[in-house]
Amino acid sequence: MFSNEYSVQVEPVGAPPVSFFAHKSLISEQDGNSYVRVTEFGPNHVAKHKNVMLPVDALETGASWVSVHENQLRPA
């Protein structure tokens, strides 16, 4: 990890947490919480779930996307 990176952990729906290092420019704070910038993509046919593209691949799985509960997302 470099001084311009944060360690990030994301909790996908129905899967173990995944982590990665993200540049500080991709992290924002809102109401005392930290958020990483992701890109929503593709349909997710499960109510209240969203597919998101991570800024980098997850260390544990190499996955570049995860499905998260919509309450974990905030507009940029």
DRENTORKOL-3810 file (N, C-alpha, C; in nm, 4 decimals):
REM DRENTORKOL-3810
@n.u->0.0840; n.v->-0.1168; n.w->0.0000; ca.u->0.0000; ca.v->0.0000; ca.w->0.0000; c.u->0.0890; c.v->0.1238; c.w->0.0000
@n.u->0.0493; n.v->0.2224; n.w->-0.0776; ca.u->0.1239; ca.v->0.3468; ca.w->-0.0882; c.u->0.0551; c.v->0.4559; c.w->-0.0068
@n.u->0.1249; n.v->0.5662; n.w->0.0169; ca.u->0.0695; ca.v->0.6738; ca.w->0.0992; c.u->-0.0509; c.v->0.7408; c.w->0.0344
@n.u->-0.0691; n.v->0.7224; n.w->-0.0954; ca.u->-0.1838; ca.v->0.7830; ca.w->-0.1643; c.u->-0.2976; c.v->0.6831; c.w->-0.1855
@n.u->-0.2974; n.v->0.5731; n.w->-0.1086; ca.u->-0.4007; ca.v->0.4698; ca.w->-0.1206; c.u->-0.4674; c.v->0.4426; c.w->0.0137
@n.u->-0.5893; n.v->0.3942; n.w->0.0052; ca.u->-0.6617; ca.v->0.3431; ca.w->0.1209; c.u->-0.6869; c.v->0.1949; c.w->0.0995
@n.u->-0.6923; n.v->0.1217; n.w->0.2088; ca.u->-0.7360; ca.v->-0.0165; ca.w->0.2045; c.u->-0.8881; c.v->-0.0145; c.w->0.2153
@n.u->-0.9571; n.v->-0.0837; n.w->0.1242; ca.u->-1.1030; ca.v->-0.0812; ca.w->0.1173; c.u->-1.1563; c.v->-0.2230; c.w->0.1319
@n.u->-1.2645; n.v->-0.2364; n.w->0.2074; ca.u->-1.3334; ca.v->-0.3655; ca.w->0.2186; c.u->-1.4791; c.v->-0.3443; c.w->0.1780
@n.u->-1.5288; n.v->-0.4310; n.w->0.0897; ca.u->-1.6664; ca.v->-0.4249; ca.w->0.0419; c.u->-1.7356; c.v->-0.5542; c.w->0.0826
@n.u->-1.8612; n.v->-0.5420; n.w->0.1249; ca.u->-1.9381; ca.v->-0.6594; ca.w->0.1659; c.u->-2.0429; c.v->-0.6923; c.w->0.0605
@n.u->-2.0105; n.v->-0.7844; n.w->-0.0320; ca.u->-2.1079; ca.v->-0.8240; ca.w->-0.1339; c.u->-2.2250; c.v->-0.9005; c.w->-0.0716
@n.u->-2.3352; n.v->-0.9017; n.w->-0.1418; ca.u->-2.4525; ca.v->-0.9768; ca.w->-0.0976; c.u->-2.4241; c.v->-1.1255; c.w->-0.1132
@n.u->-2.4433; n.v->-1.2028; n.w->-0.0068; ca.u->-2.4306; ca.v->-1.3474; ca.w->-0.0129; c.u->-2.2915; c.v->-1.4005; c.w->-0.0396
@n.u->-2.1899; n.v->-1.3196; n.w->-0.0127; ca.u->-2.0516; ca.v->-1.3631; ca.w->-0.0362; c.u->-1.9628; c.v->-1.3018; c.w->0.0722
@n.u->-1.8458; n.v->-1.3616; n.w->0.0936; ca.u->-1.7533; ca.v->-1.3041; ca.w->0.1916; c.u->-1.7051; c.v->-1.1659; c.w->0.1467
@n.u->-1.6639; n.v->-1.0823; n.w->0.2411; ca.u->-1.6104; ca.v->-0.9502; ca.w->0.2052; c.u->-1.4897; c.v->-0.9632; c.w->0.1120
@n.u->-1.4714; n.v->-0.8624; n.w->0.0286; ca.u->-1.3539; ca.v->-0.8537; ca.w->-0.0586; c.u->-1.2835; c.v->-0.7220; c.w->-0.0296
@n.u->-1.1547; n.v->-0.7175; n.w->-0.0571; ca.u->-1.0776; ca.v->-0.5969; ca.w->-0.0285; c.u->-0.9861; c.v->-0.5633; c.w->-0.1453
@n.u->-0.9423; n.v->-0.4385; n.w->-0.1449; ca.u->-0.8507; ca.v->-0.3893; ca.w->-0.2478; c.u->-0.7926; c.v->-0.2571; c.w->-0.2001
@n.u->-0.6921; n.v->-0.2092; n.w->-0.2707; ca.u->-0.6341; ca.v->-0.0782; ca.w->-0.2430; c.u->-0.6873; c.v->0.0194; c.w->-0.3466
@n.u->-0.7333; n.v->0.1361; n.w->-0.3008; ca.u->-0.7891; ca.v->0.2363; ca.w->-0.3912; c.u->-0.7182; c.v->0.3697; c.w->-0.3696
@n.u->-0.6952; n.v->0.4400; n.w->-0.4781; ca.u->-0.6341; ca.v->0.5724; ca.w->-0.4714; c.u->-0.7237; c.v->0.6650; c.w->-0.3899
@n.u->-0.6641; n.v->0.7534; n.w->-0.3137; ca.u->-0.7399; ca.v->0.8452; ca.w->-0.2278; c.u->-0.8422; c.v->0.9271; c.w->-0.3062
@n.u->-0.8161; n.v->0.9529; n.w->-0.4321; ca.u->-0.9094; ca.v->1.0331; ca.w->-0.5123; c.u->-1.0416; c.v->0.9598; c.w->-0.5355
@n.u->-1.0459; n.v->0.8286; n.w->-0.5122; ca.u->-1.1683; ca.v->0.7498; ca.w->-0.5316; c.u->-1.2499; c.v->0.7346; c.w->-0.4036
@n.u->-1.2023; n.v->0.7949; n.w->-0.2939; ca.u->-1.2678; ca.v->0.7830; ca.w->-0.1646; c.u->-1.3298; c.v->0.9172; c.w->-0.1274
@n.u->-1.4536; n.v->0.9121; n.w->-0.0788; ca.u->-1.5175; ca.v->1.0344; ca.w->-0.0294; c.u->-1.5808; c.v->1.0050; c.w->0.1055
@n.u->-1.6034; n.v->1.1102; n.w->0.1825; ca.u->-1.6685; ca.v->1.0958; ca.w->0.3125; c.u->-1.7999; c.v->1.1708; c.w->0.3115
@n.u->-1.9002; n.v->1.1086; n.w->0.3719; ca.u->-2.0325; ca.v->1.1685; ca.w->0.3796; c.u->-2.0976; c.v->1.1213; c.w->0.5089
@n.u->-2.1402; n.v->1.2138; n.w->0.5909; ca.u->-2.2078; ca.v->1.1814; ca.w->0.7172; c.u->-2.1260; c.v->1.0860; c.w->0.8045
@n.u->-1.9953; n.v->1.1049; n.w->0.8082; ca.u->-1.9100; ca.v->1.0228; ca.w->0.8924; c.u->-1.8766; c.v->0.8859; c.w->0.8367
@n.u->-1.9234; n.v->0.8552; n.w->0.7146; ca.u->-1.8936; ca.v->0.7274; ca.w->0.6492; c.u->-1.8017; c.v->0.7516; c.w->0.5303
@n.u->-1.7208; n.v->0.6525; n.w->0.4980; ca.u->-1.6334; ca.v->0.6609; ca.w->0.3810; c.u->-1.6915; c.v->0.5757; c.w->0.2695
@n.u->-1.6821; n.v->0.6263; n.w->0.1468; ca.u->-1.7351; ca.v->0.5573; ca.w->0.0294; c.u->-1.6290; c.v->0.5543; c.w->-0.0795
@n.u->-1.6257; n.v->0.4440; n.w->-0.1523; ca.u->-1.5359; ca.v->0.4314; ca.w->-0.2669; c.u->-1.6191; c.v->0.4471; c.w->-0.3939
@n.u->-1.5626; n.v->0.5140; n.w->-0.4925; ca.u->-1.6335; ca.v->0.5357; ca.w->-0.6187; c.u->-1.6368; c.v->0.4058; c.w->-0.6988
@n.u->-1.7568; n.v->0.3614; n.w->-0.7333; ca.u->-1.7774; ca.v->0.2418; ca.w->-0.8158; c.u->-1.8686; c.v->0.2805; c.w->-0.9318
@n.u->-1.8830; n.v->0.1907; n.w->-1.0268; ca.u->-1.9704; ca.v->0.2139; ca.w->-1.1413; c.u->-2.0804; c.v->0.1095; c.w->-1.1407
@n.u->-2.2055; n.v->0.1552; n.w->-1.1360; ca.u->-2.3183; ca.v->0.0623; ca.w->-1.1431; c.u->-2.3321; c.v->0.0155; c.w->-1.2872
@n.u->-2.3580; n.v->-0.1138; n.w->-1.3057; ca.u->-2.3716; ca.v->-0.1649; ca.w->-1.4422; c.u->-2.4677; c.v->-0.2825; c.w->-1.4471
@n.u->-2.5205; n.v->-0.3048; n.w->-1.5632; ca.u->-2.6009; ca.v->-0.4234; ca.w->-1.5923; c.u->-2.7202; c.v->-0.4431; c.w->-1.5014
@n.u->-2.8162; n.v->-0.5199; n.w->-1.5482; ca.u->-2.9336; ca.v->-0.5479; ca.w->-1.4656; c.u->-2.9007; c.v->-0.6470; c.w->-1.3552
@n.u->-2.9621; n.v->-0.6264; n.w->-1.2422; ca.u->-2.9569; ca.v->-0.7231; ca.w->-1.1337; c.u->-3.1016; c.v->-0.7509; c.w->-1.1011
@n.u->-3.1452; n.v->-0.8723; n.w->-1.1193; ca.u->-3.2860; ca.v->-0.9064; ca.w->-1.1085; c.u->-3.3281; c.v->-0.9443; c.w->-0.9669
@n.u->-3.2444; n.v->-0.9095; n.w->-0.8688; ca.u->-3.2779; ca.v->-0.9325; ca.w->-0.7291; c.u->-3.3158; c.v->-0.7978; c.w->-0.6691
@n.u->-3.4331; n.v->-0.7898; n.w->-0.6068; ca.u->-3.4814; ca.v->-0.6637; ca.w->-0.5511; c.u->-3.3797; c.v->-0.6026; c.w->-0.4546
@n.u->-3.3575; n.v->-0.4738; n.w->-0.4710; ca.u->-3.2719; ca.v->-0.3936; ca.w->-0.3836; c.u->-3.1237; c.v->-0.4293; c.w->-0.3925
@n.u->-3.0817; n.v->-0.5034; n.w->-0.4936; ca.u->-2.9413; ca.v->-0.5354; ca.w->-0.5157; c.u->-2.8935; c.v->-0.4655; c.w->-0.6423
@n.u->-2.7677; n.v->-0.4240; n.w->-0.6409; ca.u->-2.7076; ca.v->-0.3572; ca.w->-0.7568; c.u->-2.5740; c.v->-0.4223; c.w->-0.7884
@n.u->-2.5441; n.v->-0.4394; n.w->-0.9177; ca.u->-2.4122; ca.v->-0.4840; ca.w->-0.9611; c.u->-2.3247; c.v->-0.3613; c.w->-0.9765
@n.u->-2.2035; n.v->-0.3673; n.w->-0.9206; ca.u->-2.1111; ca.v->-0.2549; ca.w->-0.9336; c.u->-1.9737; c.v->-0.3038; c.w->-0.9773
@n.u->-1.9094; n.v->-0.2215; n.w->-1.0591; ca.u->-1.7721; ca.v->-0.2455; ca.w->-1.1030; c.u->-1.6801; c.v->-0.1789; c.w->-1.0023
@n.u->-1.5870; n.v->-0.2547; n.w->-0.9486; ca.u->-1.4896; ca.v->-0.2008; ca.w->-0.8541; c.u->-1.3827; c.v->-0.1229; c.w->-0.9293
@n.u->-1.3161; n.v->-0.0272; n.w->-0.8637; ca.u->-1.2117; ca.v->0.0490; ca.w->-0.9332; c.u->-1.0888; c.v->-0.0360; c.w->-0.9670
@n.u->-1.0680; n.v->-0.1428; n.w->-0.8917; ca.u->-0.9596; ca.v->-0.2397; ca.w->-0.9172; c.u->-1.0108; c.v->-0.3776; c.w->-0.8783
@n.u->-0.9437; n.v->-0.4810; n.w->-0.9223; ca.u->-0.9847; ca.v->-0.6176; ca.w->-0.8896; c.u->-0.9664; c.v->-0.6461; c.w->-0.7402
@n.u->-1.0583; n.v->-0.7252; n.w->-0.6855; ca.u->-1.0508; ca.v->-0.7651; ca.w->-0.5449; c.u->-0.9298; c.v->-0.8558; c.w->-0.5228
@n.u->-0.8622; n.v->-0.8367; n.w->-0.4112; ca.u->-0.7425; ca.v->-0.9163; ca.w->-0.3822; c.u->-0.7746; c.v->-1.0635; c.w->-0.3619
@n.u->-0.8852; n.v->-1.0937; n.w->-0.2955; ca.u->-0.9181; ca.v->-1.2317; ca.w->-0.2606; c.u->-0.9639; c.v->-1.3147; c.w->-0.3799
@n.u->-1.0379; n.v->-1.2537; n.w->-0.4709; ca.u->-1.1012; ca.v->-1.3303; ca.w->-0.5785; c.u->-1.0578; c.v->-1.2902; c.w->-0.7189
@n.u->-0.9977; n.v->-1.1733; n.w->-0.7320; ca.u->-0.9635; ca.v->-1.1225; ca.w->-0.8644; c.u->-1.0839; c.v->-1.0661; c.w->-0.9379
@n.u->-1.2008; n.v->-1.0670; n.w->-0.8721; ca.u->-1.3238; ca.v->-1.0180; ca.w->-0.9351; c.u->-1.3181; c.v->-0.8671; c.w->-0.9524
@n.u->-1.3724; n.v->-0.8201; n.w->-1.0632; ca.u->-1.3767; ca.v->-0.6760; ca.w->-1.0878; c.u->-1.5143; c.v->-0.6180; c.w->-1.0594
@n.u->-1.6104; n.v->-0.7046; n.w->-1.0236; ca.u->-1.7450; ca.v->-0.6561; ca.w->-0.9908; c.u->-1.8033; c.v->-0.7391; c.w->-0.8778
@n.u->-1.9001; n.v->-0.6797; n.w->-0.8075; ca.u->-1.9716; ca.v->-0.7472; ca.w->-0.7001; c.u->-2.1171; c.v->-0.7023; c.w->-0.7023
@n.u->-2.2014; n.v->-0.7774; n.w->-0.6340; ca.u->-2.3409; ca.v->-0.7398; ca.w->-0.6149; c.u->-2.3539; c.v->-0.6912; c.w->-0.4706
@n.u->-2.4079; n.v->-0.5698; n.w->-0.4528; ca.u->-2.4217; ca.v->-0.5127; ca.w->-0.3201; c.u->-2.5674; c.v->-0.4711; c.w->-0.2961
@n.u->-2.6036; n.v->-0.4577; n.w->-0.1706; ca.u->-2.7369; ca.v->-0.4076; ca.w->-0.1376; c.u->-2.7394; c.v->-0.2586; c.w->-0.1681
@n.u->-2.8490; n.v->-0.2111; n.w->-0.2252; ca.u->-2.8560; ca.v->-0.0731; ca.w->-0.2693; c.u->-2.8371; c.v->0.0279; c.w->-0.1557
@n.u->-2.8592; n.v->-0.0114; n.w->-0.0302; ca.u->-2.8390; ca.v->0.0842; ca.w->0.0784; c.u->-2.6901; c.v->0.1108; c.w->0.1068
@n.u->-2.6016; n.v->0.0363; n.w->0.0407; ca.u->-2.4577; ca.v->0.0615; ca.w->0.0529; c.u->-2.4106; c.v->0.1671; c.w->-0.0464
@n.u->-2.4979; n.v->0.2115; n.w->-0.1354; ca.u->-2.4595; ca.v->0.3055; ca.w->-0.2408; c.u->-2.5092; c.v->0.4464; c.w->-0.2105
@n.u->-2.4322; n.v->0.5454; n.w->-0.2536; ca.u->-2.4684; ca.v->0.6865; ca.w->-0.2444; c.u->-2.4344; c.v->0.7510; c.w->-0.3775
@n.u->-2.5109; n.v->0.8513; n.w->-0.4204; ca.u->-2.4751; ca.v->0.9200; ca.w->-0.5450; c.u->-2.3433; c.v->0.9934; c.w->-0.5323
@n.u->-2.2697; n.v->1.0007; n.w->-0.6391; ca.u->-2.1390; ca.v->1.0695; ca.w->-0.6384; c.u->-2.1574; c.v->1.2183; c.w->-0.6315
END
